[in-house]
């Protein structure tokens, strides 16, 4: 944002906080293009609010807000965040590819909150390293939830496709699992790894 844009940001942020829903959504669209790190608190508040349409627009703005300082700010907020805010920050870490948040994001895989766990599974697929394959495989073997299994499979395929052969040692036991559904997921993930072990 140039100096002129910086001058209008306070007025736009005021609309995001107190405007009518239609004006709030329009203001979020403007922030998506002109905003900076100073907009993060207001956007996060909107992203975890009760208005689903407003929350979606705020998440979109946070995903596209430019700047490495935005990534640093979001990563710094994550360790102490709880509840819906933690879930949103984990989603953003994956969508913005904030690698520095990986250790905190990976902890979310074991969270008791299903929303946080789901966000962490997807984010680990996007930014995880080969060693997180073991965490996903472990969770996959424990869960009986069909949606969670599908989410983990998608994350495993994404992660193994990105990290390649380094994931194979963690996937081989899954490919030999006694449960055919898990074995199939393991084989699919190994196929996305490529190399001689696939």
N, C-alpha and C positions, 0 to 999 in steps of 0.2 A: 504494500500500500504506500502511495506517495503521501506527502505532507497534507494535501487536501483531503485525502481519504482518512487520515488519522484525525483530522478535525471533526469529521462527521461521525466517527465511531461511537463517541459517548451518546449521541442522540439515537443512533441505531440500537445500541445496547439497552437504552431506556425503553424503547418500543418492545424489544425482546422480553424484557422483564414485566412490562405493565400494559402493553397494547392489547387490542382485540386479537382474537386468534388469527384472523386473516392477516392483520398487519404484522403480527409476530412471525408468521410463516414467511411473509414477504421480506421482513427484516433479516431473517435467518438466511434467505437466499442471497441477500446483499453481503452478509458477513462471510458467506462461503467464498465470495470473490474478493472482498476487500479486507477481511478480518486479519488479525494477527494474534500473537500469544496473549495479549491483554483480554481477548474475547473468550478465552477458554473457560473461566469460571461461570459466566452467564450461559454459555452454550452447554456446559455440563449440567447445570441446573435444569435447563430446558429438556435435555436428553433423558433425564431421570424423572421428569414430571409425569403427571397423570394423563395429560392430553397426548394420545398416541400419535396423532398427526404432527403435532409440534415436536414430540420426542424424535420422530423419524427425520424431520427436517433438521433438527439440531445435530443428530448423529451424522447426517450427510454433510453438514457444514463442518463438523469436527474432522470428518474423514478427509475432506478436501482442503482444509485450512493449510496454507503453505507455511513452510519454515521448519528447520531443524529444532529451533527453540520451542516450537509447539510439541514436537516429539519428546523433547527433554522434559517439558512441563507435565505432559500426560504420564510419562514414565515415573516421574517423581511423585505424582499423586497416587499411583497404584498401590504401593505397599500398605498404606494406612487406610485405603478405601474399604468400605464394607457394602454389603447388600447390592442394590441396583446400580449404584455408582461404580462398584468394583466390576460388575458384569459389563457395564458400558465401557469402562476403561480397558478391560481385557479385549473386548470386541475391537476397539479402536487400535490397540497395540497390534492385533493381527491385520486389520485392514490397512493401517499405515506402515506396516512392516517395521515396527519399533523393536529391533533386535535387543536393545539394552533392557527391555522389560521382560525378556524371556524367562529368567529365573523366577520372577514373581508370577508370571502367567502360568508357568508349568505347575506351580503349587495349586492352582485352581482346578487342575484335573481331578484332584482328590477332595474338592470342596463338597460339603454336605448340601449346599444349595444347587439344585439342578440347573438353574439359569447360569450361574457362574461356571459350573462344570462344563456345560455345553459350549459357552463362549470360550473357555480355556481349551477345550478339545479342538475347536475350529482354529483358534489362534496358534496353537502348537503346530497344527498342520501347515500353517502359513509361515511361521518364523522359527519353528523348532529345529533342533539339530538331531543327528542320527541317534544320540543317546536317549532322546525323548520317545523314541519308538518303543523302548522297553516299558515306559510308563503307560503308553497307550495300549500296548498288548496286555499288560497286567490288568488294566481297567476293563478291557474287552472281555477277558476271561472271567471277570467277576460279575459283570452286569447281565441282567436278564431283560432289561428294557430295550425293546426293539428299536425305538427312535435313537436311543443313545448308541446302540450297536451300529446303526447306520451312520451316525455322526462320526463315530470312531473309525469306521471303515473308510469313510471319505477322507478323514484327517490322515490316516495311515497311507492311503494312496497318494495324497498330496505330498506328504513328508517324504515317503520313500522315492517318489518321482523327483523331488528336489535334491535330496541328500544322497541318493544312489546307493552304491554298494555298501556304504557304511551302515545302512539299516539292516542288511541281510542277516547278520548274526542274531539280531533281536527278533526277526521274522521267522527264522527257520523252525523254532519250537512251535510257533503258532501254525505253521504249515503242516506240522505233524500231530496236531491236537486230535484227541479222540472224538471231539464233536465236529461233525461234517461242516456245519455252518462256519465255525471258526477256522477250520482247515481251509475252506474255500476263500475266506477273507485273507488268510495268510498267503495263499498261493497267488491271489490277485495282487497283493502288495509286493510280493517277490517279483512278479512279472513286471511291475512298474519300476522296480529297482534296475532290472536288467543285469547283465554280467553272467558269469559261469554258474553262480549259485541259483539263479532263477531258472 
